[in-house]
Amino acid sequence: MEAVLSTTAPTDPIDDQAGGSIVLHAPMQGWRCALADVPDPVFAQGMLGAGVAIDPTGDTVHAPCDGTVRALQPTGHAVTIAAAEGAEVLIHVGVDTVALGGRGFTPLVAAGDRVRRGDPLIRFDLDLLVREAPSVITPVLMLDSDLYAVSLLADDDGPVAVGDPLFTLAPKAASTPVAQSTVEGAVVAQELQLPLAHGIHARPAARIRETAVRFSAEITISKGEQVANARSPVALLTLGARLGDTIRVEAHGADAEAAVEAVASLIASGMGEAADPKQATPAPQPVAAAPAPVSTIGADGKLAGVTASAGLAIGHARRLHLAELAVDPIGVGAEEEQARLDQAIRTLAKRLESETVTTSGPRRSILAAHAAMLEDEGLADAARTAIGKGASAGHAWREAIRPQAAALRATGDSHLAERADDMLDLERRVLSLLAGVEDAPIAFPPDTILLAEDLLPSQLMALDPANVVGFCVEKGGPTSHVAILAASMGLPALVATGPALHGIAEGSMLILDADAGSLQTAPDAEMLARAHALVAERRARRAEAQANAAAPCHMAGGERIEVFANLGSRADAEIAVANGAEGCGLLRTEFLFLERETAPSLAEQTAEYQGIADALGGRSLIVRLLDIGGDKPAPYLPIPPEENPALGLRGIRVGFANPQLLEDQIRAILRVQPTGQCRIMIPMIASLDELRRVREVVDRVRAELGLTEPVSVGVMIETPAAAVTADLLASEADFLSVGTNDLTQYALAMDRGNPAVAGAIDGLHPAVLRMIATTCLGAARHDRWTGVCGGLASDPLAVPILIGLGVTELSATAALVPEIKALVASLSMDACRAHAAAALQCRSAAEVRVLAREFRA
């Protein structure tokens, strides 16, 4: 039975069958590039045919034309559409994605289905592919044909949306048929077991065809009763031949014997993809085609999405409707339009500054990021140029923003693509000011589960969390600023639910289970009762954790574990104290030094540090010395461009290069009262000599200030060098604190700012855990304590492992302190040590996380 599908691509004036030609449209959104850019010679060298490639930013493959699904790979990573007799189009998602064995792919159609242009064919997990596949660049090509030729509609690279025209298939001029070989001769055949680890997929099919066309004999490959022409990659793909299958290579004609020998030998060689004979590698299991697109409310009433913020909520569906602001494209004069735009930008900059002062945590960081974007000279120049050509201020601003947002979405990196939402947020806020339209508070009745196509950060921050108990959006991603905000607000949220969200009736009852990544529509009385009971139970647990948060943290057996908070402002300190933080394990002093033209004065620094110390009410305050450079530059410091900033002038090296800056900061810290509340922590240490150089400055300034008590100076363990020499550092440092974010990127040689590898970075990698274990052992040798102030300290899955390794201080996100303290109180030291020992024996971060989930359960 044919799948029932709905067309999602918009219609356009291009006739798909004009003049006998067939127009092929973009099957996914992303960045169009040449087929030669695909990092696989089978595609790049045109072995399979001509076409283009797309670096995707979406998660769905759509039909590029009307046709029939000719073949769908069992692993779901590639599909072939027969557009007409002799015109077959292959869409192959990523490179070597067959090796995933179906993980990350959900076919929405089956072989033989009729499809219309724009129908969804395959849903894929872009985050997983970016992490685990060599490349996500997707070839879209017409398989070699005697009847049609490919004619590209554009030669330049650039962004494409689903449905944009890519190329045409034009009928070739009729030619005199070539007589088929009629040479008599016996049939030559050879049977063999398929040695290819991933079966016959696109690359082996291309290699087989390349060999077969060198012979005049007719060559077939069969599996059971299925027979495929060896010169047809599509036919070969339809065999579904997998590792271990018995196949038969058969030929007849003048050179049949040589043809069979060549093709069989090629297949037997494994073509570089032979399975390890020592391992019983199972064939990949076929991924069943879904009876309907993924963005569908199932028979059980559930709609799936991606978890952006965990939690459970019960409420009524309410929609957010915000029409795009209308903008007159023509200006009244360049001078007047430029003045209007400048004034709107200045007004928004002041508002962002005011909002930043009155908020903290992720909200503050996001507002700061928006302020930095607003000052982008490239945007200003682009808008100025458009105004000079006659555009209105609003149209010029939109024309400056949209290409930048499109470029972010087209990078192929989902995290960067999600930053496009921030650009569009800035667009809307500036346009509102230009139009004299103030964004009114977004009000909804109590127990609202908000449904929207997408949300901008400013819109989410304008919601009343007392009434909105959760939200679901069609678009978005789990690392967007909206997702980060939702988590900081404790608001359950799903993203990427797809267009099926439109089908939910306004006011209908919903259960949003973000933990499970699902939205339950039309729940019955029993479902509601269970959900209400679970919500009440969780609320009680949170209340209990909050009520007990002020008490010192001890494990179930009485062992003392300090739970501190990471801070970046006085407002953060107040929140941390309210949540039971026992001190500050990391004060990020960069907030004083960045986003300004000159360094802060000694008096300004002293006042800021004193204010935070006062807010902590005498609790310990660990101040990290300035950690800039690399991905956090300051305009007033002479740091020249570096080929690899992460391995250049950053952390304490910047202090050594600017001794007065280092001395002023240490002096400001030592002026804080009461004396001894502040401890100093040195970032990016790589040797004992660096610790000694900082200690000399501390001792000299301490003497100048007349302080008699010694000052506690510790080091951050962020480099492999520091981890493996932790015993040497601990001989002179007062404490060691592991910065897991940087330690992870340096240990794994993966730049967290590089989208090509950032998705694979995980602090629970066994290599990172072993470095933490080495650090704890080195510190214990000199009776020094080890803390963790990086992201792992806020991860409930990581906390038991860290404690088992020997960590005795955790500095977490302020909002999570009650949860972390409650978790620690439930743990026994023996269990944590056994758990940590098991984690050190795992072979990957994924294995560690599976182990951690089992331990937590």
ZAMARGU-4260 file (C-alpha; in steps of 0.2 Angstrom, whole numbers, plus 5000, padded with zeros to 4 digits):
<rodrens>
0) 5000/5000/5000 | 5007/5017/4996 | 5011/5029/5010 | 5000/5044/5012 | 5011/5059/5012
5) 5008/5078/5012 | 5017/5090/5001 | 5027/5102/5012 | 5037/5112/4999 | 5029/5128/4992
10) 5024/5128/4974 | 5033/5139/4962 | 5031/5145/4944 | 5044/5133/4937 | 5036/5119/4927
15) 5044/5102/4933 | 5040/5094/4916 | 5043/5109/4904 | 5048/5105/4887 | 5051/5087/4891
20) 5064/5092/4904 | 5063/5088/4923 | 5067/5101/4936 | 5075/5094/4952 | 5072/5104/4968
25) 5082/5105/4984 | 5077/5090/4995 | 5083/5098/5010 | 5088/5115/5017 | 5106/5120/5019
30) 5121/5126/5009 | 5122/5121/4990 | 5140/5117/4984 | 5148/5107/4970 | 5148/5089/4969
35) 5167/5090/4969 | 5166/5096/4986 | 5160/5080/4993 | 5174/5071/5003 | 5172/5055/4994
40) 5179/5051/4976 | 5164/5040/4971 | 5153/5056/4972 | 5166/5069/4969 | 5173/5061/4953
45) 5156/5058/4946 | 5157/5039/4946 | 5138/5038/4950 | 5132/5053/4940 | 5131/5072/4939
50) 5122/5084/4951 | 5125/5095/4966 | 5129/5093/4985 | 5120/5101/5000 | 5127/5104/5017
55) 5111/5102/5027 | 5105/5113/5041 | 5088/5104/5043 | 5083/5086/5047 | 5072/5080/5033
60) 5075/5074/5016 | 5060/5079/5004 | 5056/5072/4987 | 5065/5083/4974 | 5052/5079/4961
65) 5036/5069/4957 | 5041/5050/4955 | 5042/5033/4963 | 5053/5027/4977 | 5065/5016/4967
70) 5076/5011/4981 | 5078/5014/5000 | 5093/5008/5008 | 5089/4996/5023 | 5099/5008/5034
75) 5089/5023/5029 | 5103/5034/5024 | 5100/5035/5005 | 5085/5035/4993 | 5083/5034/4974
80) 5068/5042/4966 | 5063/5037/4948 | 5057/5053/4940 | 5054/5046/4923 | 5060/5031/4913
85) 5079/5032/4913 | 5079/5046/4925 | 5084/5041/4943 | 5089/5053/4956 | 5100/5048/4971
90) 5100/5057/4988 | 5114/5050/4999 | 5113/5058/5016 | 5131/5061/5022 | 5147/5052/5019
95) 5150/5034/5026 | 5133/5035/5035 | 5130/5017/5030 | 5142/5013/5044 | 5129/5020/5057
100) 5118/5004/5054 | 5102/5014/5053 | 5105/5025/5069 | 5099/5042/5066 | 5088/5039/5051
105) 5069/5036/5051 | 5063/5032/5033 | 5045/5040/5030 | 5042/5030/5014 | 5045/5013/5007
110) 5051/5006/4990 | 5037/5007/4977 | 5028/5022/4985 | 5023/5036/4974 | 5028/5053/4980
115) 5025/5071/4976 | 5038/5085/4976 | 5041/5091/4993 | 5035/5075/5002 | 5046/5070/5017
120) 5056/5054/5013 | 5068/5052/5027 | 5070/5061/5044 | 5088/5061/5051 | 5096/5066/5067
125) 5108/5080/5061 | 5117/5081/5078 | 5121/5063/5078 | 5127/5063/5060 | 5139/5078/5064
130) 5146/5069/5079 | 5148/5052/5071 | 5149/5053/5052 | 5165/5059/5042 | 5154/5072/5034
135) 5135/5077/5032 | 5137/5084/5015 | 5124/5076/5005 | 5125/5072/4986 | 5110/5075/4975
140) 5113/5068/4958 | 5105/5059/4943 | 5112/5042/4941 | 5121/5040/4924 | 5108/5039/4910
145) 5108/5037/4891 | 5092/5046/4890 | 5095/5062/4901 | 5108/5075/4904 | 5110/5086/4919
150) 5110/5105/4917 | 5114/5115/4933 | 5103/5130/4936 | 5116/5139/4947 | 5135/5137/4947
155) 5138/5146/4963 | 5138/5140/4981 | 5125/5147/4992 | 5110/5144/5004 | 5095/5134/4998
160) 5078/5130/5005 | 5067/5115/5002 | 5060/5117/4985 | 5072/5128/4977 | 5077/5123/4959
165) 5094/5114/4958 | 5096/5107/4941 | 5086/5100/4926 | 5086/5083/4917 | 5085/5087/4899
170) 5082/5073/4886 | 5097/5069/4876 | 5095/5069/4857 | 5090/5053/4849 | 5104/5042/4843
175) 5106/5026/4833 | 5104/5012/4845 | 5120/5002/4848 | 5118/4984/4843 | 5118/4973/4858
180) 5131/4959/4859 | 5124/4944/4851 | 5140/4934/4853 | 5136/4916/4858 | 5144/4908/4872
185) 5141/4899/4888 | 5136/4908/4904 | 5150/4911/4916 | 5146/4912/4934 | 5154/4913/4951
190) 5146/4913/4968 | 5154/4921/4984 | 5149/4927/5001 | 5148/4946/5002 | 5163/4952/5013
195) 5157/4970/5014 | 5154/4976/5032 | 5140/4987/5026 | 5133/4977/5011 | 5132/4985/4994
200) 5128/5003/4996 | 5132/5018/4985 | 5151/5017/4985 | 5153/4998/4981 | 5139/5000/4968
205) 5149/5014/4959 | 5165/5003/4960 | 5155/4988/4953 | 5148/4998/4939 | 5165/5006/4935
210) 5172/4989/4932 | 5157/4982/4923 | 5157/4995/4909 | 5174/4990/4904 | 5167/4974/4896
215) 5155/4970/4882 | 5147/4955/4891 | 5131/4957/4900 | 5134/4956/4918 | 5122/4953/4932
220) 5123/4951/4951 | 5109/4941/4960 | 5104/4937/4978 | 5091/4923/4978 | 5078/4927/4965
225) 5083/4945/4964 | 5094/4950/4949 | 5102/4967/4946 | 5112/4973/4931 | 5129/4976/4937
230) 5130/4993/4926 | 5115/5000/4936 | 5120/5006/4954 | 5101/5008/4958 | 5098/4990/4953
235) 5112/4985/4964 | 5106/4995/4979 | 5089/4987/4977 | 5096/4970/4980 | 5098/4974/4999
240) 5114/4963/4999 | 5122/4963/5016 | 5137/4956/5024 | 5138/4937/5023 | 5124/4935/5010
245) 5128/4923/4995 | 5128/4932/4979 | 5130/4926/4961 | 5140/4936/4948 | 5135/4930/4930
250) 5139/4935/4913 | 5138/4930/4895 | 5146/4937/4879 | 5163/4937/4871 | 5173/4942/4887
255) 5161/4934/4900 | 5175/4925/4909 | 5186/4940/4911 | 5171/4951/4916 | 5165/4938/4930
260) 5183/4937/4936 | 5185/4955/4937 | 5169/4959/4946 | 5170/4945/4958 | 5188/4949/4962
265) 5183/4967/4966 | 5169/4961/4977 | 5180/4948/4986 | 5193/4961/4989 | 5181/4971/5001
270) 5185/4987/4992 | 5192/4994/5008 | 5176/4990/5017 | 5179/4971/5022 | 5172/4966/5039
275) 5185/4959/5052 | 5184/4940/5049 | 5188/4938/5068 | 5172/4947/5073 | 5155/4940/5070
280) 5148/4957/5063 | 5129/4956/5062 | 5121/4963/5046 | 5113/4980/5050 | 5095/4978/5054
285) 5083/4986/5041 | 5075/5002/5048 | 5056/5000/5045 | 5048/5013/5035 | 5036/5023/5046
290) 5018/5023/5040 | 5018/5042/5041 | 5030/5056/5043 | 5038/5057/5060 | 5030/5074/5063
295) 5013/5064/5066 | 5003/5062/5081 | 5003/5043/5084 | 4988/5032/5087 | 4993/5033/5106
300) 4990/5052/5105 | 5009/5056/5107 | 5019/5069/5097 | 5038/5066/5098 | 5050/5080/5099
305) 5068/5084/5105 | 5071/5088/5123 | 5077/5106/5126 | 5073/5107/5145 | 5068/5092/5155
310) 5053/5091/5166 | 5034/5087/5166 | 5020/5098/5164 | 5001/5097/5163 | 4991/5111/5155
315) 4980/5118/5140 | 4987/5121/5123 | 4988/5140/5119 | 4996/5147/5103 | 5008/5161/5101
320) 5004/5171/5085 | 5016/5185/5080 | 5015/5191/5063 | 5030/5197/5054 | 5032/5216/5055
325) 5028/5225/5039 | 5042/5236/5032 | 5041/5249/5018 | 5056/5245/5007 | 5058/5262/5000
330) 5066/5276/5011 | 5062/5294/5011 | 5081/5299/5011 | 5097/5292/5016 | 5101/5304/5029
335) 5084/5303/5038 | 5084/5284/5037 | 5101/5282/5043 | 5097/5293/5058 | 5082/5283/5062
340) 5091/5267/5062 | 5105/5274/5072 | 5093/5280/5085 | 5084/5263/5086 | 5100/5254/5088
345) 5105/5266/5102 | 5089/5264/5111 | 5090/5245/5110 | 5108/5245/5116 | 5103/5255/5132
350) 5088/5243/5135 | 5100/5228/5133 | 5112/5236/5145 | 5098/5240/5158 | 5091/5222/5156
355) 5108/5214/5159 | 5111/5224/5175 | 5095/5217/5182 | 5097/5199/5178 | 5109/5185/5180
360) 5115/5168/5174 | 5110/5162/5156 | 5098/5177/5154 | 5113/5189/5157 | 5124/5179/5145
365) 5112/5179/5131 | 5108/5198/5133 | 5126/5201/5133 | 5128/5191/5117 | 5114/5201/5109
370) 5122/5217/5114 | 5138/5211/5106 | 5129/5207/5090 | 5121/5224/5090 | 5138/5232/5089
375) 5143/5221/5074 | 5151/5233/5062 | 5147/5221/5047 | 5129/5223/5051 | 5130/5242/5052
380) 5140/5243/5036 | 5128/5232/5026 | 5113/5242/5033 | 5122/5258/5028 | 5125/5252/5011
385) 5107/5247/5008 | 5101/5264/5014 | 5113/5273/5002 | 5104/5263/4988 | 5087/5270/4993
390) 5081/5257/5006 | 5071/5262/5021 | 5079/5260/5038 | 5069/5244/5042 | 5072/5236/5025
395) 5090/5240/5027 | 5091/5232/5044 | 5082/5217/5038 | 5093/5215/5023 | 5108/5216/5034
400) 5102/5203/5047 | 5094/5190/5035 | 5110/5185/5025 | 5119/5183/5041 | 5106/5172/5049
405) 5105/5162/5033 | 5124/5160/5033 | 5123/5154/5051 | 5110/5141/5047 | 5120/5136/5031
410) 5136/5131/5041 | 5130/5113/5042 | 5133/5115/5061 | 5117/5114/5071 | 5124/5124/5086
415) 5129/5139/5074 | 5112/5137/5065 | 5103/5140/5081 | 5112/5157/5084 | 5102/5163/5069
420) 5087/5165/5080 | 5097/5178/5090 | 5100/5187/5074 | 5081/5187/5070 | 5077/5192/5088
425) 5088/5208/5085 | 5079/5211/5069 | 5062/5211/5077 | 5067/5222/5092 | 5075/5235/5080
430) 5060/5235/5068 | 5048/5237/5083 | 5057/5252/5088 | 5057/5259/5071 | 5039/5256/5069
435) 5035/5263/5086 | 5027/5247/5091 | 5032/5241/5108 | 5032/5222/5111 | 5018/5220/5124
440) 5020/5208/5138 | 5015/5191/5132 | 5000/5186/5143 | 4992/5169/5144 | 4980/5161/5156
445) 4986/5149/5170 | 4992/5131/5166 | 4997/5136/5148 | 5007/5124/5137 | 5013/5136/5124
450) 5013/5130/5106 | 5023/5140/5092 | 5032/5138/5076 | 5047/5145/5085 | 5052/5156/5099
455) 5064/5170/5100 | 5074/5173/5116 | 5066/5190/5120 | 5049/5182/5118 | 5053/5168/5130
460) 5059/5180/5143 | 5043/5190/5141 | 5032/5175/5146 | 5025/5174/5164 | 5032/5158/5171
465) 5018/5157/5184 | 5006/5154/5170 | 5016/5146/5156 | 5021/5129/5163 | 5030/5123/5147
470) 5031/5125/5128 | 5033/5115/5112 | 5040/5122/5095 | 5040/5115/5078 | 5058/5121/5075
475) 5073/5125/5085 | 5087/5115/5093 | 5092/5108/5110 | 5107/5120/5111 | 5098/5136/5106
480) 5097/5151/5117 | 5079/5147/5120 | 5083/5130/5126 | 5096/5137/5138 | 5084/5149/5144
485) 5070/5136/5147 | 5082/5126/5157 | 5087/5141/5168 | 5069/5145/5171 | 5065/5126/5175
490) 5052/5126/5160 | 5049/5109/5152 | 5051/5112/5133 | 5052/5102/5117 | 5059/5108/5101
495) 5059/5101/5083 | 5041/5093/5084 | 5037/5097/5066 | 5021/5104/5058 | 5010/5091/5067
500) 5010/5103/5081 | 4997/5113/5070 | 4985/5099/5072 | 4983/5102/5091 | 4966/5111/5095
505) 4967/5127/5105 | 4963/5124/5123 | 4965/5106/5123 | 4972/5096/5137 | 4990/5091/5136
510) 5004/5082/5146 | 5021/5088/5141 | 5034/5075/5146 | 5050/5083/5141 | 5060/5070/5150
515) 5053/5057/5137 | 5053/5069/5123 | 5034/5068/5120 | 5019/5078/5120 | 5003/5068/5125
520) 4987/5075/5117 | 4970/5071/5122 | 4975/5061/5138 | 4962/5051/5147 | 4957/5052/5165
525) 4970/5038/5170 | 4984/5047/5161 | 4980/5063/5169 | 4979/5056/5187 | 4996/5047/5184
530) 5004/5063/5178 | 4997/5074/5192 | 5004/5062/5205 | 5021/5062/5197 | 5021/5081/5196
535) 5016/5082/5214 | 5030/5069/5219 | 5043/5079/5209 | 5038/5095/5217 | 5039/5088/5234
540) 5056/5081/5230 | 5062/5098/5224 | 5054/5107/5239 | 5063/5095/5251 | 5080/5098/5242
545) 5077/5116/5243 | 5072/5115/5262 | 5088/5105/5266 | 5099/5115/5254 | 5105/5127/5268
550) 5113/5112/5278 | 5131/5107/5275 | 5132/5093/5262 | 5137/5076/5268 | 5135/5059/5260
555) 5124/5045/5267 | 5139/5039/5277 | 5144/5056/5284 | 5158/5060/5272 | 5159/5079/5269
560) 5157/5085/5251 | 5157/5104/5249 | 5144/5110/5236 | 5149/5128/5229 | 5142/5138/5215
565) 5150/5146/5199 | 5147/5164/5199 | 5149/5179/5187 | 5141/5193/5197 | 5134/5199/5214
570) 5116/5194/5208 | 5123/5177/5204 | 5130/5176/5222 | 5113/5181/5230 | 5104/5167/5220
575) 5118/5155/5225 | 5116/5158/5243 | 5097/5157/5242 | 5099/5140/5234 | 5111/5134/5248
580) 5128/5136/5240 | 5142/5134/5253 | 5153/5146/5244 | 5159/5151/5227 | 5171/5138/5219
585) 5174/5149/5203 | 5171/5167/5201 | 5173/5171/5183 | 5181/5188/5183 | 5180/5190/5164
590) 5164/5199/5167 | 5174/5214/5173 | 5186/5214/5158 | 5176/5210/5142 | 5164/5220/5132
595) 5174/5237/5136 | 5187/5247/5128 | 5199/5249/5143 | 5204/5238/5158 | 5194/5241/5174
600) 5203/5251/5188 | 5209/5244/5204 | 5195/5253/5213 | 5182/5246/5202 | 5188/5228/5204
605) 5190/5230/5222 | 5172/5236/5224 | 5165/5222/5213 | 5174/5208/5222 | 5169/5216/5239
610) 5151/5216/5234 | 5151/5198/5229 | 5160/5193/5245 | 5147/5203/5255 | 5133/5194/5246
615) 5141/5177/5251 | 5140/5182/5269 | 5157/5176/5274 | 5157/5160/5264 | 5172/5155/5254
620) 5175/5165/5238 | 5188/5157/5225 | 5192/5170/5213 | 5199/5164/5196 | 5213/5176/5189
625) 5208/5184/5173 | 5206/5170/5160 | 5205/5179/5143 | 5213/5176/5126 | 5209/5162/5114
630) 5190/5162/5112 | 5188/5177/5125 | 5199/5192/5118 | 5199/5209/5126 | 5201/5224/5113
635) 5213/5234/5124 | 5226/5220/5126 | 5239/5218/5113 | 5236/5200/5108 | 5241/5198/5090
640) 5231/5186/5079 | 5236/5168/5082 | 5234/5153/5071 | 5228/5143/5085 | 5222/5154/5099
645) 5218/5139/5111 | 5236/5135/5111 | 5242/5152/5112 | 5242/5167/5123 | 5227/5164/5135
650) 5224/5161/5154 | 5239/5165/5166 | 5250/5168/5151 | 5240/5184/5147 | 5244/5189/5165
655) 5262/5186/5163 | 5262/5196/5147 | 5254/5210/5156 | 5262/5211/5173 | 5253/5227/5179
660) 5236/5219/5175 | 5240/5204/5185 | 5247/5214/5200 | 5231/5225/5200 | 5219/5211/5200
665) 5229/5202/5214 | 5229/5218/5224 | 5210/5221/5222 | 5207/5203/5228 | 5218/5205/5243
670) 5209/5221/5248 | 5193/5211/5251 | 5187/5210/5269 | 5187/5200/5279 | 5204/5195/5275
675) 5205/5177/5270 | 5188/5175/5263 | 5195/5176/5246 | 5206/5162/5238 | 5215/5164/5222
680) 5214/5152/5208 | 5226/5152/5193 | 5219/5147/5176 | 5228/5137/5162 | 5243/5131/5173
685) 5255/5120/5164 | 5270/5119/5175 | 5276/5122/5193 | 5286/5137/5188 | 5270/5146/5183
690) 5263/5143/5200 | 5279/5150/5208 | 5278/5166/5198 | 5261/5170/5203 | 5265/5166/5221
695) 5279/5178/5221 | 5267/5192/5215 | 5255/5187/5229 | 5268/5187/5243 | 5275/5204/5237
700) 5258/5212/5236 | 5252/5204/5253 | 5268/5212/5261 | 5264/5229/5254 | 5247/5228/5261
705) 5253/5223/5278 | 5244/5206/5278 | 5251/5194/5290 | 5240/5179/5286 | 5245/5168/5271
710) 5234/5168/5256 | 5227/5152/5249 | 5233/5150/5231 | 5226/5135/5220 | 5228/5130/5202
715) 5215/5125/5189 | 5218/5108/5181 | 5214/5112/5163 | 5229/5105/5153 | 5235/5087/5152
720) 5252/5093/5158 | 5244/5099/5174 | 5234/5083/5176 | 5249/5072/5174 | 5260/5083/5186
725) 5247/5086/5199 | 5258/5078/5212 | 5271/5091/5208 | 5259/5105/5208 | 5250/5099/5224
730) 5267/5100/5233 | 5266/5119/5233 | 5247/5123/5228 | 5235/5125/5242 | 5221/5116/5232
735) 5217/5109/5214 | 5201/5112/5205 | 5198/5104/5188 | 5191/5114/5174 | 5183/5100/5165
740) 5177/5110/5149 | 5195/5115/5144 | 5203/5099/5151 | 5191/5089/5139 | 5195/5099/5124
745) 5214/5098/5127 | 5214/5080/5132 | 5204/5075/5116 | 5212/5087/5105 | 5195/5094/5100
750) 5192/5113/5099 | 5175/5116/5107 | 5174/5131/5095 | 5176/5120/5079 | 5159/5114/5073
755) 5167/5099/5064 | 5172/5091/5081 | 5163/5100/5095 | 5148/5088/5095 | 5160/5074/5100
760) 5167/5083/5115 | 5161/5074/5131 | 5169/5077/5149 | 5164/5059/5153 | 5176/5052/5140
765) 5187/5039/5149 | 5203/5049/5145 | 5196/5064/5154 | 5190/5054/5169 | 5208/5046/5170
770) 5216/5063/5171 | 5204/5068/5185 | 5208/5052/5194 | 5227/5056/5192 | 5224/5073/5198
775) 5215/5067/5214 | 5229/5055/5218 | 5242/5068/5216 | 5233/5080/5227 | 5230/5067/5240
780) 5249/5063/5241 | 5251/5080/5248 | 5235/5081/5258 | 5227/5094/5246 | 5209/5094/5241
785) 5203/5092/5223 | 5187/5101/5217 | 5178/5102/5200 | 5172/5118/5194 | 5168/5114/5176
790) 5152/5107/5168 | 5153/5090/5175 | 5150/5097/5193 | 5132/5101/5187 | 5129/5085/5179
795) 5120/5073/5190 | 5126/5058/5180 | 5144/5063/5183 | 5143/5068/5201 | 5144/5050/5209
800) 5159/5046/5197 | 5168/5062/5202 | 5166/5058/5221 | 5172/5041/5218 | 5188/5047/5210
805) 5192/5058/5225 | 5184/5075/5222 | 5178/5083/5238 | 5172/5100/5231 | 5159/5103/5218
810) 5156/5120/5211 | 5139/5119/5201 | 5127/5131/5192 | 5118/5140/5206 | 5101/5134/5201
815) 5106/5116/5203 | 5114/5117/5220 | 5099/5110/5229 | 5098/5095/5217 | 5116/5091/5218
820) 5116/5092/5237 | 5101/5081/5238 | 5110/5068/5226 | 5126/5068/5236 | 5116/5065/5252
825) 5109/5049/5244 | 5126/5042/5239 | 5138/5030/5249 | 5156/5032/5246 | 5159/5013/5243
830) 5146/5013/5229 | 5154/5029/5221 | 5171/5021/5222 | 5166/5005/5214 | 5156/5015/5201
835) 5171/5026/5197 | 5182/5011/5195 | 5170/5004/5182 | 5169/5020/5173 | 5188/5021/5171
840) 5187/5004/5162 | 5174/5010/5149 | 5179/5012/5131 | 5170/5028/5127 | 5160/5042/5134
845) 5144/5034/5128 | 5148/5018/5138 | 5151/5029/5153 | 5134/5038/5151 | 5125/5021/5149
850) 5134/5015/5165 | 5130/5031/5174 | 5111/5030/5170 | 5111/5012/5176 | 5119/5018/5192
855) 5107/5032/5194 | 5092/5021/5191
</rodrens>
